[in-house]
Structure formats: C-alpha cells, structure tokens
Amino acid sequence: MTTSAGMVLSVADRLHPPEPGAPDAVRYKEWQHFVLFDGGDRTVIVNLSVDGDLAGSGGGQAKVVLLAHGPGGWAGGVDLYDGGDARLSARSPALRVGRQRVGYRGGRYHVSAALRDRSVAVRAVLTPAAAPAMIWHDTPVGSGHVNWLIVPDLTVEGVARLPGRRGALDGWRGYHDHNWGRWWWGEDFGWQWGVAREPAGGPDGPPLTVVYDRTSDRGGAVAKEHTLSVWSGSDLVRVFTRHDLRARMRGRRGGPPPPRVPGVMGLLAQGAASGIPAVLEAEAGDGADGLALRFVPDDAIEVLVPSEMGTGFVRLAEVVGDMDVDGRVAGRDVAFRARAVVEFMGA
C-alpha cells in the first residue's frame, strides 16, 4: 500500500453516526463489509452493521453477518444485537458489536469476529494493496441516500474456523467496502454489486480488479446510478459511468431455494430466490476502452431484513459464481475468468 493511500483511508474511512437527537437518526444505516477469497473455491464474508437511533429510546440494532462458502456450500449466519452492544465514533472506522470488531491501525484493517454458535470465526489483518475510491456520494435510495467507499484489493493474514477447514488465511486476498446513509428498508429501491479479481497478471500488466455497482428500483428494471471501476494492480485506471454502461439480467436462477438467514426470517420467505438472475451481463464502452462482463451464479444465500415500511422483508442475496471479463482498457487487452461475489438486493 502506498503512503498516500494510507493517509486517504485514515481520513476517509470513518464512521458517520447521527448527532444525538437528529431527526433522521431513526433512518441511519452503516456497515463495514469484507470479502475474503482464497483464489479457489472458498469465500468468506464478514459484515458488522448498525441500524437506527442508537442514542434514542429504542436504541437501534446491530448485526454481525459471517458467511462462508466452500465445497460443501454455504455456512454461517446472522447474530442480532441490541444497539447498546455497539461501540462507534465519528473519529475513526472502528466498529465494535459485542466482542466482534473492525479497526484500522498502522495502515491495516484488523478484523475479529465469531458467530455465537462458533460455526464461523475470523481473525485477520488486511493490508490495502490498491488505491481506495469513493464510488457514490449521497446517491438517492428511496426517500434517503447511500454512500460507498471501497478498497478493492487487500492482502490477508490471519486464521479462520470454517466448516471443513481450520487454519491460516495467508495468501488469501480481500475486498472491503464501507456503506452508510439514511433510508428505510422496504422502500422502492434495489442494487446489484459485484467484485472479481484477475487470477494472475500477464505480459501487459498486473492483475485487474473490477467492481460493478448499479442502484435501481426494487425490481431491478430501472437503473439509477451505474458504475464499473477497474484497477490495474494498485492503480485505479478506469471508471465507466452510467452513460457508458448497459446491463441485462437474464432469466431467473433455477434449482432449490437458497438457504436463508437469520433462520426465523427464513420461515417467512418461502419459494425461489426471486431477485437472482440466471445470468448478469454488462457492457461498458467509452472511446478506445470497452469491457464486457458475464456473471453466471453458482450458489447463493439470502440475508433477510424486516421491512420498515410495514409487513414483509427485504432480500440481500450473496451469490458466488464465475465472471468472464473481456475487452480492452487502459491500453491493454483483457480476457479472464475469475471467481466473483455479486450481491442482489431487492424483491
């Protein structure tokens, strides 16, 4: 990581809790999110979040999401906490939920989290290996807005306890995003987000990392904000914006319904995963640069969030699969297939 990147993160990656008594505090949402890749068939997702007026009479809520995917499918779940179990400050990115925590010291993220049932646990140090980017700035979602800071590539050291595996994370790669804003779950909005990293660099340069995001209506049909960002090694080399992009979600993923967490919410959500397509395709073009993405889902798990607009729930589907990336960008030809994680949020 460059010194300048470390300085940027030490300032930019901080939490944004509302002031006590702020009228929009009940709509407050914020989370620190990490995806860990082993370069093969294992993926781990770590998410610590806070929600609502933590200083008010209701106290808000906090969550710890730990999900692991491997040869045996998905494992892990969601632990819910009272808002009073969370510790955060607007002066840093440090977030603590119960004994689970995310911190940033010495230019590195320190993550320590375990589910109450001990099925999944992670203790890791992640060092940024690419320049961070602020992709969104008060992007409208429903009646509110969302912001998104990302660090697309990090080296990983640490240990994890996963179903069928317990040991070192050394050699894994990481992705980090930090999201915050004000909105109601259940309003008419959705998003599609994904990350993939080229397995190895070639004669034309270091490995590429692509991060795709699209905010939309709840059904995913109408795009609002739309971005495809491309890093070559540590450098952000291209950002395609909504005027450069077209996307299609073809069909619906078949097969049995995915597992759903928390378990009590899974009892309410029956049937197929309605928001997961059979194929996600995106094309970007501007001048001499152009890329085509094609993501085919392999396996999915849904995190269910109660709607704040009445009855029902919101689905956040975490999906693993292969992404093909082809085209030309920043003066180099691109053609690779990589394991990717894509999230579909909406109906």
N, C-alpha and C positions, 0 to 999 in steps of 0.2 A: 504494500500500500504506500502511496506517495504521502509525503508530509502534508501537502496541500489537501488531499482527500481526508486525512485525519483531522485537520483543522476544520474543514467543512462539516464533517459529521459531529464533531464536538460541539458545534453551534446549532446545526440544523436539526439533528435528530434529538429533539427534546419533546417532552410531553406537553399537552395543551389542555389541562383541566379547566373547567369554567371557574370563574370567580364565585365565591360563596354568595348565594342569593341571586345569581344571574338568571334572568327569566328563561333562557334557553337551556339551562343546566339539565333539565329532565330529558332532553334530546341528545345529550352528549354521548359519543361513542369513540373509543380509541383502542388500538391494539398494536402489539409488537408481534411480528409473524416471521417465522424462519422455515425454510425448506432445506433439508439435507439430502444429498444424492451420493450414493456410493459408486456411481459410474456404471452400475449394472442393474440389478432387479430390486434393489432396496431403496426406499424413500421414507423419510421421517418428516412430519410436520409438527411444529411447536408454535402455539399461539397463546399469548396471555392478553386478556382484554378487560376493560372496564366499561360500564354502561350506566348512564343515568346520573342523577344528582347525588353524588357520593357524600356531599356535606349536608344534604337535606334530611327531612324527617324520614323519608323512605330508605335512604342510604344507598340506593342503587344496587348494582350487582357486579360481580367479577366472575370470569371464567378462565379455566385452563383447558386447552384442547391439545391432546397429544395423540397423534395418529401415526401408525407405521404400516407400510405396505411392503410385502416381500413375496416369496414363492407361495406362501400359504394364504395370500390375500390380505385383507385389511385387519388391523387390530387397533386397540386403544379406545379412547372415548373422550368424554367431556366431564369435568368436575365443576360444579357450581359453588360459588362462594358469596357470602354477603359482601356488600360494598365496603363495610368496615374492615374486612380482611385484606383490603388492598392498600398499598402504600405507593404514592407517586408525588412528583413535584414538577412544576413547570421549568425547573432549572436544569433538568437532565433527562435522558431517555430511560432512566432506571424505573422499572415497574416490578412491584412485588405483589403476589397474590398468595396468601398463606405463606408457605415456605418456598414457593416457586418464584423464581426471579430472573429478570433480564437486567444486565448492567452494561456500561461502556466505560472501560478503563484502559489507559495506556494504548489507545488506538485500536482496541479489540472489544468485541462483544463477548460477554460472559453469560451463558445460559445454563440454568439449573432448574429442572422440572421433573416431576414424577406424578403419575396418577395415584389416587388414593388406594386403588387395588394393586398397585405396584406392577401392573402388566407392562407398562412402558415407562422408562425413565431415561433422561438425557442429562449429561453434564458436559458442556462443550465450551471451547473458546474459539471464536470465529474472527479471522483477520480479513478485513476488506482487501480484495485483490483487484477491484475495479472502481472507477470513479462513481460516486453516488449521483442520483438525479432526482429532481422534484418533477414528477410527471404531471401531476394535477395541482391546480390551485383553485380552491373553492369551487370545484365542479358541481353543478346542481344535481342533486338526487332527491326526488320527491319535493317536499317543501323545504329541504335543507341543502347541505353541501358536504363534500368529502374532499380530503387532501391525501396525497400519497407520495411518500419518499421511498426510494428504493436503492439498495446496494445489490447489484445483480450477481456478483460473484465473490465468494469468500472461501478462504482455506479453512479447514476444520481440524481441530484436535480435541480429543476427549473420549468419553466412553458412553455406551448406551446399553440398556437392557431392553431387548426386543423379543417378541415371540420367536423362538427358534434360534436366537442369536444373542450372545452377550460378549461385549468386547470393545476394542478400540474403534474410534471413528477416524483415526489418522488416515489421510489420503482422500477422505470424502470432500465434496465441495458443498458450498452453501449459497443460499439466496435469502435476502432479508427485505421485507417491506414494513413500513410503519404507516398506519392509516388512522385518520382522526377526522371528526366533523360533527355535524348536528343533523339528525334525521330521525324519522320513525320507521322501525321495521314494519313492513307490510304496505308501505306506500308504493305508488306505481313507478318502480324503477328496478333495474337489474344490472348485472355486469358479467363480463366474460374476461378472464385474465389468465395468462399463462407464461411460463418460462421454460426455455430449453437452452442447453449449452452444448456446443460442438464437442464431440468426444476428444478430438486432438487437432492441433493446428496443422497447417500444410505449408507448402513452399511459399505461399503468398502472405503468410502472416500467422499470428497466434490464434487460438480458438475463439470463435464468435459466441456471444451470448445474445439471445433475442428475448425481449419481454414484450408481450402483447397485452393490450388492455382496450376494453370497449365498454362504456356505460350505455344503457339502453332503457327502454320501457320494460315493464315486468316480464313480458313475454319474449323479449329479446329481438323483436322485429325492427324497432326503430332505433338507430344509433344516435347518441347524443355526443359523447366525447369518444375519440378513437385514436389510438397511438400504437405504433410499432417502433421500438427503440432497439438499436443494435450496438453492441460493444465489440471491439476487437481487442482481446486481452483486457488491459486496464482502461482503455480509452473508449469513450462514447463517440462513435463515428457517424451515426445517422439516426435521425428521428423522423419517421414518417407520421404526418398528422392526418386528421380526418379527411381532408380533401385529397389525400394521396392513397386512401385505403378503400377497399371493398371487401366485404366478408359475407360468407354464407354458412348457415348451419343446416346441414342436410339430414333429413330424416330424424328418427329418434332411436337412441340406443336400445337394443333388444336385450333379451336374456332375463334372468330373475331380478326382482327388485334388489337394489343395493342395501347393504347394512345401513342402519340409521342410528345416530347418537344425538343427545342422550337417549337411553333406552325408553324412558317414559314417553318421549315425544314420538319415538318410532311406532308406538301403538296407535298414534293418531294418523300417521302418514302411511297409508296402505297403497299397494299397487306399484306401477312402474315409476321410474325417475323421469318426470315429465320434461325437465329442463335440459337433459343431456342429449346432445345430438349424436347421430351415428358418425358424422364427420364434421369437423370445423375447418373451413378453408378461408384464407385471407390472401389478398393480393395487394402489394404496395408498389407504387411507381412514381418517380419524380426525376425528370432528366435522364441521366445515364444510369441511375440506380433503380433497381427493382427487385423485389423478393416475393416469392410465393410460399405460403405456409400451408401444410395439410396435416391436421392432427386427427388421429384415429383413437378413440378411447379404448382402453383395455380393461380397466377396473375402476370402480367408483365407490365412494362412501358419502352419505349425506349428513351434514350437521344441520339440525332443525332448530330454528329460533322462533319463539312465540311472536305472533304479530302484535304490534302495538296499536293496530287500527281496529281491534275487535277480535273476533274468534279467528282461528286458523294459525298458520305458521309460514315461515319463510325458509326455503331450501337453499343451503350452500353446499353444492356438490364438489367434493375434491376428487379429481379424476387423474389417473395416470395412464399414459399411453405413449405411442411413438409419434414424433413430429418430424416431417420431412421439410427441409428448408432449401430452396433453390433460387438462383438468380445471380445478381451482381450488385455489390455495394462497396463503396469506398475504394474503387479501383481493383477489386478482386472478385473472381468468380466464386460462387458459393454453391455447394451441394453436399448436404449431410443429413443424416438421420440421427436423432437423439431422443433419449427418454425425456419426457416432459411432464410437468404438472400443470393442469388447467383447472380453474375454478369457474363454475357456472352458478350464478346467484339469480334467483327469480322464481317464477311459478313452477 
